[in-house]
Amino acid sequence: MMRANPSRTQLAAFGLLAAVITALVYLPSVGNGFVEWDDHVYVYENKGLVLEGFEFVRWAATSVVSSNWHPLTLLTYGAEYSLWGLNPLGYHLVNVLFHALNTFLVFLLGSIVFRSALKDAGASRGIGALAAAFMAALVFGIHPQHVESVSWVSERKDVLSGFFFLLSLICYMKHAEKDDGRLLYWASFASFGLALLSKPMAITLPVVLLILDYYPLKRLNGLRDMKSRFVEKLPFFLLMPIAAALTIWAQHGDEAMASIEVSPLAERVDVAVRGVVFYLEKLVYPVDLAPFYVRPLEGEFFNHVFFISSFVILAISALALIFWKRRSLAAAWVYYLVTLLPVIGLVQVSDMAAADRYSYLPALGPVFFIAGLIGVFVSARPWRLVIVGAVMAPSLVIAGFLTVRQEAVWKNTVSLWTQEIKVFPTVQAYLKRARAYEKEKMFREAAVDYTVVIGNTGDGEAKANLFLRRALAWKAAGDMRAALSDFSEAIRLSPENFAAYLNRGELFLGSGDAGLALNDFEKALSLSPENPAALYYAGVAHERAGDREKGLAYLKAAASLGVREAAERLEGR
């Protein structure tokens, strides 16, 4: 029988249970591979990972990868590379373990927060706090919105930064409870520094500490308290401009930040307002999750979505003001807004409207608020836990099912862009999937996707290159007739297209039409006189056309440039 106030052992057991459930739900993602969306930059094509010793540490500390500076994240990749090379299983496993650990930390943080909050409300802080903390941890652990942060190898920075962010909050809460725990204070500060070295989004943590002072700690009760608490956190605040400067340096170095001319301030406000409500919507209704949420088109800004989102924001803010004295809604709402601020779109670093990974820590605001209400409900009458379980169990099962299904989206690059096309069937998504199909040697499927892209591209060099890519896909799939037609269309659109002439000539040569082949090879040579492949095929075509002397000259030229087939052909004469 559980006591009214659970022991530390019982608390640890429930936290561990939430972590284990989370790990089991994410177990399928361990079998996923890499995706060609930053994974190649961070891991499997990252030359920095092959460095050793001090050279590797220096590289990790000074490198900007994908417009980000996060040395601690790179150090974890390096450690894994030394253990299991480029086996994706290990990288996915570490992500899952960190997320499970974070779930455990969410439980510990919740048990501290809810114990303090429910005590202040005059309720029993035993069963209610436990129920609230366990519910918050489970929702955090198995919510589909967090799959991107866990199942994407490149988002190691999210789960790693989240680990130190949560650890910092826990240390601070324990420090504040003891009111003399200097060791815990500096442990919180060190954890904040490590969170920043993992991902700069943790920059808002000092403000979060002030929010905790406001509620549930109730350490902000006037201007004097505010000044005292701010001074107490001065070391934390001093790290913020340093982190901001390093982030701007990294983003500007790769020209990742959009200028005001490219992305006007009014449009950024529109995206930010939509984003605040968008993440809440996905928290409640996590369907149609996509790797890339497309920004509104120029004519779609400030439409009904913006005004509905504005109304929701104003309504929640009004409720927070109305219930200001109770503090819980205000604290949760401000936490949510503050932690979203670095990625909400006011500083535009990409053409995305939103990203699931951005909600990893901000979602704790609304989750903790709802869990706190559950805690109050259970504290008044412990038997109500049966009602809560009956209502929440099916929801959590559904969430787990959706999470497992979403993990399959990140299985490989093809599945990733297939999901994107399902939600946002853009030309760019079809193009990315076509290239992914090519790498998987699924050439017929690639050709079908290129057909969609071609149909949405105007005439010109870009369309000529698309016909060329589709022709190569048809050729690899064995459909020579379709390939010949596309090579010819590429040449019509771009008469100077060397690759189209070379490949069409090869098709003509294979079909026995040496004359047409020779015309294409000669044209290719006029565009690139020293190209080894063109010299080789021109030599073969001249031989088949009966001009052995000219064919020999071309073959010798190709052999001198390293064409093995030309050398072997000359030796066999």
N, C-alpha and C positions, 0 to 999 in steps of 0.2 A: 504493500500500500504506500503510495507516495505521500510524503509529508506536505503540509501547507506551504512550507518553504523548502524547496528542493536543495539537497546537499550539492557540494561541488562535484562529487562523483556522478550524481544524477544529471547535473547540467552538462558535464563533459560527455556523458553517454548520449544525451539527446543531440548535442552538437555534432558528435561523431556520426550518429545515425543520419542526420541531414546531409553530412558530407559524403557518406557512403552511398546514399540514395542518388545524390547528384552524380557521383562517379559512375554508378551503374547506368544511369540514363545517358551519360556521355560516352559510354564504352564503345558504341558502334563507330564513333568518329576516329578512334584509334586506327581503324583500318583504312582511313582515307589517305589519299596521296597528296602531293603538292598541287597547287593551282597556279597557273601562270597569271597571277595578279599579285605582284609584290613578292611572292614566295621565291621567285628566281632571283630577285634583287637581294633579299635578305639571306637566302640559304643556298639553293642549289646552283646558282651561278655567281655566288659571292666569293671573289678571290681572296678577300680578307680572312676568311675562315681557315684558309690553309696555312696562314702564318702561325708561328709558334713563339712561346715565351714572351719576352718584353716587346717584341715587334708586334705581336698580336694585341697586347694590352694597349700599346701606343696607338695602333690603328683603331681599336674600338673606342678609345677616348677622344679621338680627333675626327672621326669619319662622320659624314652626313650621308645617310642612306634613305633614299626615297623622300628627300626633303625633311628628314627628321634627324635630330641629334639625341640619341638615347643609348649611351655607352653600356649601361648595365644590361640592357636587353641584348645587345650584341655579344656581351661576355657570356650570356647563357647559351646563345647559339654556338659560340666557339667551344664551350665546354661539351655541348652535345655532339658537335662535329667530331671532336676527338674521341668520343665514346662510340658512336654508331654511324659516323660518316653522313651519308645522304639518305639514310633510311627514314622515310617520313613517319614511320610508326613511333619512333622515339620522341620526335618533336611534338606530335599530337598527344602522346602520353603525358609529357611534361605540362602541356597546356591544360589537360584534364585534371591533373593533380593539383595545379595551382588554383584552378577554379573550385575544386573540392575543398582545398584549404581556405579559400576565400569564403566559401559557404559556411565553414566552421567559424571563421572570424566574424561573419555577419551574425551568426547565432550568439557568439560571445558578446559582441557589441550590443546586440538587441537585449540580451539578458541584463546588461548594465543599464542601458537606457530605459527599458521598461520597468525595471525594478525601481529606479529613481522616479520615473513618471507616475507610476501607479501609487507609489508611497505618497507622493505629493497630492494625488487625487483622493487620498484617504481610503484607498482600496487595498485589499491584501495583495502583496507583491509576490506571492509565491506561485501558485498555479497560473494566475493570469499572466505574469511576466514570462513564465516558461512557455505557455501556449503562444503568446505573441512572438517571442523570439524564435521559436521553432517554425511557426508559420512564415515569418519574414525570411528565415534562412531557406526554407524549402522553395518559396516563390522565387527568391533570388537564384537559387541553385538550378532549378529546372525550367525556368521561363524561356520560351523559344526566342525571345528578343536578344538573349545573350549568346546564341549559338555562334554568331559571327565572331565574337570575341574569343570563343573557346576553340571552335573547329577550324579556324583559319590560322595557319602556322604564323603568318605575318603579324597577327594580333597578339603575339606573346607580350608585347608591350602593355596591352590592356590588362591581362590577368596578373602580370608581374607588378605593374604600378598599383593595381587594385589591392594586391596583397599588402604592400607597404603602406598604402593609404589607410586601409582598415586597421592595420597594426598600429599606426600612428594615432588614430582616433581612440583605440582601446587603451593605449598607454596614457593618453591625455586624460581620458575619463577616470582611470584609476588614480592618476596623479591628482586630479581635482577632488576626488573623494577623500584622499588622504590629506590633501592640502599641505603636505610637506615632502612629497615624493619627488625629490629633485632627480633621482636616477630615472624615474619613469618619465619625467619631463624631457630629459635629454634623449631618452630612448624614443620618445615621440618625435622629437626634432630630427634625430638620425633617420628614422623611418620616413619622414617627410622628404629628406634629402635623397634617399634611395628611390622613393616614388618618382621624384622629379627626374632622376637619372634613368628611369625606366620609360616614362612618358610624361611630357610637359603638361598634360591636361590636369595633373595633380596640383597645379599652381594654386588652385582655389582653396586648398586645405586650411590655411590660416583663417580664412573667413568662416569656414565650416566650424573651426574650434570656437569662434565667437558665437556662432549659432548654438552650439552645444552649451556654451555659458548661459545663453538666453533661455534655452530649454533643452534638456530637462534639468540642468544643474542650477538654474535660477541664480546665477552669479552676476547678472547684469540688472541692477535695480536703480540705475541713475547714472548721471554723467561721471560721477567719481568712480563708480564701478567700471564703467566702460573704459575710462582712461587707464585704470589700473590693469584691466585685462588686456588692453591693447599693448601696454608696456611689457606685460608678462610674455606676450607673444612676439615681441620685437624681433628676436632672431629668426622666427618663421617668416615674418613679413619682409625681412631683409633679403631672404632667398628669392622672393617673388620677382623683383626687377631683374635679378641675374638670370633666372630661368626664362623670363620673357625676352630678354636681350638675346640669349642663346637660341631661342626658338625663332625669333625674327631673323637672326643671322642664318640659321639653317634653311628657313623657307625662302629668304631672298637669294641665298646662294644658288638655289636651283630654280629661281624665278617662279616659285610655286604660288606666291601671294598675288591675287588679282588686284590690279589698280582700280581706282575709283572710276576711271574712264571705261574700263572693261566691265566692271560690276558696280553700278551706281549705288549710292548709299540707300536710296529709296527701295531698290530691289533687295538689298541685303536685309532691310527691316522687314520687308514682306516675307522673305525666306525664314527669318528668325521667328517671327510671330507664328507662322505656320508650324515651324519645327517644335515649338514649345508644346503645342497641342498634339502634334503628330506622334510624339513619343508617348504621351499619355494614352492616345488612342491605341497604339500598338501594344502598350502594356495591358490594356483591358481586352483588346481583340487582336491577338497576334497572328493574323493571317496575311497572305500575300507579302511576306517578308522578302526583300530583294537585296542583292549585293550593292546595287547602285540605284538610288532614288533620284530620278531625273528632276532637275530644276524646272520651274514653270517656264513656259515660252514667253516671249516678250509681251504678247497680248493677254496673257493669263495672270499677270501680276495684279494685285489688289482687286481680285474678284470675290465671289461669295465665300470661298475657303478662307481668305484672309479675314473677312469681317466676322465669320463664325468663330474663327480662332481667337480674334480679338475679344469677342464677347465672352468666351470661355475663360480667357485669362483674367478679364476684369471681374467676372463673377467669382472666381476662386479667390482673387485678391480681396474682393469685398467681404467674402465670408471670413477670410483670415483676419480682416480688420474688425469685423463684428465680434468674433470670438478671440480677440487679441489677448484678453486677460487669461484665457486658458492656454494660450501660447503654442499648443501642439500643432495646429494647422498652419499657423504662421511660420513656425520653425521648419516644418516639412516642406512647405511651399517655397520659402526662401532658399533652403538647401537645394531643392530641385533646380531653381532658376540659376543660382550661383554656380553650381557644378556644371550646368549646361553651357554657361556663358562662353567659355573658350571655343566651343565647337558649334555654336548655334547659327553661325553664318555671318555675323557682323564683321568678322575678319575673314574674308573669303579666300580660301586656299585651294578650292577645287570647284568644279561645276556641279557638284552634288547638292541636292536639296537637304539630305539627311543621311545618316548611316546608323544601323542598329548598334554598332559598337560604341557609339557616343552615349548610349543610355546605360552603359554597364554600371557605373556608380550613381549617376543622377537618379535612376529608378528607385534607389533606396529611400528617397524622400517620401513619395506616395506609398511605397510598400510598407515602410515603418508606420506611417500614419494609419493606414487601414489595419495593420497588425495591432497597433496600439488600441484601436477601438475594440478589436476582438479581445484584447487583454482585459479591458475594462468590463466588457460583457461577461467574460468568464469569471473575473474576480468577484463580481457581485454574487454569483451563484455558480460554484464549481461544476455542478451537474450540466451546466449549459455547454460544457466542452463537448458533450455528445452531439448537441445541435450543430456546433461549429464543425465538428468532424464530418457529420453527415452532409453538410453543405459544401465543405472545402475539398473533401476527398475526391469526388468526381471531377471537380475543376482541376485539381492537381494531376489526376490521371490523364485528363485531356491535354494539359500543358506538357506532361511528359511525352505523350504520343506525338504532339506537334514538334517538340524539340528533337526527338529521334528522326522524324521525317525531315526536319530542316537540316539536320546533320548530313543527310544524304546529298543535299544541295552542294556541299563543300567537298564531295568525294573526289572530283577532278574538275578540270577546266570546262569540259563539255557540260557536265551537270550544272556547274555554276551559271554559265550563260544561258542554259536552257531555262533555268528559273528566272533569270532576268528577262528573257523573251516572254515568258508566261505573264509577268507583271508589267513590264515595259517593253513592248516589241519594237524597239528602236533599230535603226539601221546599224548603229555602232554595235549593238548587242549581237545582231546576226553576223556582222563582220568578225567579231571576236570569236563567236562559236565556229564560224567557218574555218578560221585559222587553227582553232583547237581541234576540229575534226581532222584537219590535214596532219597535225602532229600525231594524232591517234591512228593515222592511215585509213581514216573513214572518208575516202575521197568523194564518193558519190553523194554522201550527206553534205560534204563541204560545198560541192557544186550546187546543190539545191539552195543552200544558204546564200551563196554568191548570187544566185538568181534573184533573190529578194533584194539584195543590196543593189544590184545593177538596175533593177526596176525603179529604185528610188534615188538614182544618181544621174545628174545631167551629163550631156555629152561633153567630152574633153579628155584630157590626159588621165584624170582619175578614173573615168569610166573605161578607158582603154586598158588600164592596168588591172581593173576588175575582170574584164573579159580575158585578159592574159591569165590571171589566177584561176578563173573558172576553167579555162582551157587546159591548164596544167592539171587541175583536179580531174577533169574528164579523161585526160591522157593517162593519169595514174590509175584511174578506175577501169581503163581498157576500152572506153568509148571514143575511138579515134575519129569517128565522123563528127560527133559533137565538138571534140577538141579542135578539129580542123576548121570548123565553122567559127569557133570563138577566136582562134588565132587570126583568122582573116578579118573578123570584125575589129579586133584590137589594132590591126594594121590600118584598117580604114579610118579609124578614129585618131590614130597616131602613126603617121607614115614613117616616122623615124624610130619606131619601137624595135630595138635590136633583138630583144629576147623573143618577140613574137615571130620575127623572120627566122631566127635560128631554130626555134621549136617547130614551126610549120615546115621548114625545110627538112627537118628530121622525119616528120610524118610523111612527107612526099617521098623521101628516100626509102623509108620502110615499106611504102606501098609500091615501090618499083618505078616511080616517075622521077628519074634522075634529072631530067631537063628542068622541071619545075623546082625540084630541090636545089639545083645549081643556081637558079635565079635568086632564090631566097638566101642562099649562103653567100653569094657574091654581094647581095645588098647588105647582109649583115657585116661582111668584111669592110664594105665601104663606110659603115658606121663605126666599126671597131677593128682596124686593120691588124692588130696584134693579138686578137682574141684566140687563144689556143683551140677552143672547141670549134669555132667557126673555120679555122684553118684545117683542122682534122676532117670535119665533115665536107668541106669544099674539096679536099683531096680525094676522099672516097667518091664523091659525086662525079668529079672529073674522070676518075678511073672508070666508073660505071658508064659514063657517057662516051668513053672511048679515047679520051685524051690522057693517056698514061703519063706522058712527060710532065704535063701541068699538074696532074694529080700527085706525082712523085715530089714535085717542088713544094706543094702545100703540105704534104705529109712530113717532109724533112723539117719544114718551118715549125710545124706543130710539135714534132719530136724534140726539137731544140728548146721548146718552151715547157717541156716536161710532160707531154701527153703520152702516157704509157702505151695506149692502144696504137698510136701512130708508130712508135718505135717497134712494137711487135709486128705490125703490118709490114714495115720495111724489112725486118729480119726474115719474114716469111716469104719474101719475094724471090 
